[in-house]
Each structure stands twice: as C-alpha cells, then as structure tokens.
Amino acid sequence: MAAINNILIRSIFTILLGILLAVWPEAAITYLVVTIGILFLIPGVLTLVKYFTQDRGKTSVIFPIEAAGSILFGGWLVIMPQFFVNIIMYLLGALLILGGIQQLIFLVSARKTHIVPVGFFIMPVLIVLTGILIMAYPFSIAATTFIVFGAASIIYGVSEFINWYQFRRGVY
C-alpha cells in the first residue's frame, strides 16, 4: 500500500512541477538558481557550526576555508540569481558557437582529401545558429527549455497517475 501511495504522491508532485515550469518558466529558472545556492549554503553552514562547536583540545583542525567559500558562493547565488542565469546561458551559447565552428573547420579541411556531402554541414551550421540565438536571447531560450521540460513532466505525471489507477483497479 505504501508503494501505491508513493506513486500517487510522486505523480501529483510531478504534474504540479510540470504545470509550474510550463506556466512560469522565468520564475522557475530563478528558483532553480536559488535552490542551487541553498544547496551550497547548507553544507557550508553545517561545517562551520561543527568547526565552532568542536572541542579545541581534542583535535587540531584548521579553519574550513572551503565551507566559508561555499557559504559565500551560495549566498551570492541566492542574492543575485538572475546574474548567474544569464552567465550560464551565455556560456552555453559560446560553447555551441565554438563547437559548431570547430565542426565546420574540420569538415572544410576534410574536403581537401575526401568528398564531403553538403548535408554534413547542416548540423554544424544549426549548432552555430543555436549558439547565436542563445547569446542574443539568453533568458527566453532558457524559458522555452523549461516549458518543454514542464510539458514532459506533466505527461510523465499523468502516465504515473494512470498506472497507479490501473494497478489499484487490478487491471495490471
């Protein structure tokens, strides 16, 4: 019975997550960065609390600098999430442009010794164009990704719910 309830709860949360991502993708991006920031903050705070509450006479542990760095970086993510969303999208766009150009250079140099059909150039050109689009419109491209992910989550959640319902009825 617990497994059935877990499936039902998982499907409901997945559907809700999908709806939130599809309806408010811009907010979802920001909250994702904030969540990552919190995930950096928690271990840093726990490590510093442990450091300051330990008995100094028993251990000779040096100050955990990585914990302080984790807290600072996590705090920065929480305070300025939009800054990091744009940086991530610009980096992704730049990587796609460089990767597409590298593929085009390889294909052009391969034409010197081999016959390379024009169709081989389509994907690298599309990769470069995608990178340029991401660089030009970083936030709207990220939002579109979250909309697609949200729709997929809704479909997954609905199929989980249908499976749970069929299992409960004894169809499976």
Salt bridges, closest charged atoms under 4 A:
GLU160 OE1 - ARG10 NH2 2.86
